[in-house]
Amino acid sequence: MSGLTIAQKIIKAHLVEGEMVKGSPIGLRIDQTLTQDATGTMAYLEFEAMGIPRVKTELSVAYIDHNTLQNGFMNADDHLYIRTCAKKYGLYFSRPGNGICHQVHLERFGVPGKTLIGSDSHTPTGGGLGMLAFGAGGLDVAVAMGGGAYHITMPEMVRVNLTGKLNDWVSAKDVILEVLRRLSVKGGVGRIIEYGGEGVKTLTVPERGTITNMGAELGASTSVFPSDENTRLFLAAQGREDQYVELKADDDAVYDLVIDIDLSTLVPAAACPHSPDNVKAISEIGAIKVDQVCIGSCTNSSYVDLMKVAHILKGKTVHDNVSLSIAPGSKQVYNMLAESGALSWMIDAGARILESACGPCIGMGQSPQSAGVSLRTFNRNFLGRSGTKDAQVYLVSPETAAISALTGVLTDPRTIGAMPEISMPVKFMINDNMVIKPASVEDAADVEVVRGPNIKPFPESRPVSDNIDCECILKVGDNITTDHIMPAGAKILPYRSNIPYLSNFCFEVCDEEFPSRAKEKNGGIIIGGENYGQGSSREHAALVPLYLGVKAVIAKSFARIHAANLVNAGILPLTFANAEDYDSISLGDKLKLSDLRNCIKEGREITLNANGKDIKLVSSLSDRDRDIILAGGLLEFTKL
């Protein structure tokens, strides 16, 4: 019998349902959960609907990091609701200003070998610490908080074998950009990406976190690094050495795919508009004029990242034509920058210092000028995500971003001299005063959960009908993201707890008429291409279509989290048996699905009648998924 990978070891230790057979459904015991405020309100409404008095995980944390622009009462009301829920139901509450959930969780809560799911697609950041961390829909997180298993399909195992050492001015961002260049945004679907090899020892935990964070852009189930001496040193510096455990793959572990990367051969790179896998060397792109530079996000806002930026900016001035903003990833990072004097170097150079939050990454401020070129150290550059539809967004390392902010053009950092030497701290500044502990079990009964007027109920779902007779109310192409389906940004995010209002913006990037058409037609079926639903874990991309009456989505293929969210919402995800049949359906076509309930129950082939033509469809539902769809969604299924 062959040995186990890191991921397989953690799965084996947490397996509560199914068998570790590739492609088979499994259920995992979840040790920790996290939420953020853009998805958290709905997750806690769902948790309350389950009627469970207190979370049953080892640790659950509610973070406020997305909707921190309090323009009107909506965000503040949501924060109060989440804070009172956390107090009553047994969660820790990370206050606004304490930092981005993934950065703070890596610093203060993550534990090697533990399982974590979060209502944010970049939860796999925890893999940099040796966790098995998954992004998930809010309803999946609510179920896990209630003690339920997290269900996935047993993934394939991919090993990225790292050798050598990064040269000066080449960073962890360039490592994950290289993986994206090779595998694409679809290359991780159904897979766990596991890093190994001698090159791993040259990477710190925050650098590993950068790599596992952007593993979400591969469509991977998650990414994970070993827990080794570097992990121990990081935890010791955070005052948490007692939580260290060594974790590595067996020497004879078997992988479905092995990718070799010699770190010494990598060069500074950028993901060009409008996809994280559109990767080119900076020297190949050339010295394009830059209008804006944004440094931060859960990908690249660690202490060492920003200290490098500060040293690059020290004694210099941002180019006349460039707007530079910098957002430290956590209060810990912010405080340490201030204490060291590095914060003043940034300010003196002309940087605009933002609060420790997601900010521009989700279109929450700092939108570029019309057709502007924006260099960002973030993880996504989808069309319109910045808040400016025609902006040209490039994803780069903090070093490239800082140097380009000074020169005014995209600049290969290797051209400007010696790289500043910045070491990991032996001890981080530790002050958890912005984390509120939950009430005791005895006191929880006296805590009132406060709901503002913007918080609306969970949309009503219904069991799937025997027959669906409707129209194609939308047809979209390949790589449709959750930003296409349910946009983010400062105008929309405050209404994440108000599904009726949000419905007015559904698919507005693709078709501004979709919401009104869906309402006029009393819902219908959406037709999609490859990798439908890639990107964020936001379940609103399923809940809003549910509210608009979408009965099914038929696509060439689905991104993992979105497919799960559709099932959880009671919307049937189906794929074409023959991808060419996609071309035979147009907007407005009459579509009919017959004998659905029996087909789903029995796992039989489903046939779509499109304008009189029969088209064979494939349902990849597990037995549990079938039961959820037949019940009308996960919330109804959980109540059974």
Secondary structure, 3 states (H helix, E strand, C coil): CCECCHHHHHHHHHEEECCCCCCCEEEECCCEEEECHHHHHHHHHHHHHHCCCCCCCCEEEEECCCCCCCCCHHHHHHHHHHHHHHHHHCCEEECCCCECHHHHHHHHCCCCCCEEEECCCCHHHHHHHCCEEEECCHHHHHHHHCCCCEEEECCEEEEEEEECCCCCCCCHHHHHHHHHHHHCCCCCECEEEEEECHHHHHCCHHHHHHHHHHHHHHCECEEECCECHHHHHHHHHCCCHHHCCCECCCCCECCCEEEEEEHHHCCCEEECCCCCCCEEEHHHHCCCECCEEEECCCCCCCHHHHHHHHHHHCCCCCCCCCEEEECCCEHHHHHHHHHHCHHHHHHHHCCEECCCCCHHHHCCCCCCCCCCEEEECCCCCCCCCCCCCCCEEEECCHHHHHHHHHHCECCCHHHCCCCCCCCCCCCCCCCCCCEECCCCHHHHCCCCCCCCCCCCCCCCCCCCCCCEEEEEEEECCCCCEHHHHCCCCCCCHHHCCCHHHHHHHCCCCCCCCHHHHHHHCCCEEEEECCCECECCCCCHHHHHHHHCCEEEEEECCECHHHHHHHHHHCCEEEEECCHHHHHHCCCCCEEEECCHHHHHHHCCCEEEEECCEEEEEECCCCHHHHHHHHHCCHHHHHHC
